[in-house]
Amino acid sequence: MARGDRKRKTGKPRRDIYQEVTNRILEMLDAGTAPWRQPIKRSGQSDGMPKSFSTGKYYRGINVFLLAMTSWAHGYESDYWCPFCEPQLAT
């Protein structure tokens, strides 16, 4: 069984994260950017590593790569990320 063929209890097909990462890498390569090199300059004290907004802890694993690529693609200047549920919990 291929990884993307597994199904959840809801019957929806699972996301194929491996294919998503591959697609993002290929898109960046087609645009002339090597995704393993930071294509933008950071300002101030920023080190370019994605961090949790609420805890300040650095993300690890594939999340670092995915968040960094998203940040570069959209031109985000902040290294801080906040899951959708965190702002809702603060209210």
Secondary structure, DSSP 4 states (H G I P E B T S, - for coil): --GGG-B-TTSPBPP-HHHHHHHHHHHHHHTT--TTS--S---TT--S--EETTT-PBP-THHHHHHHHHHHHHT----EE--THHHHHH-
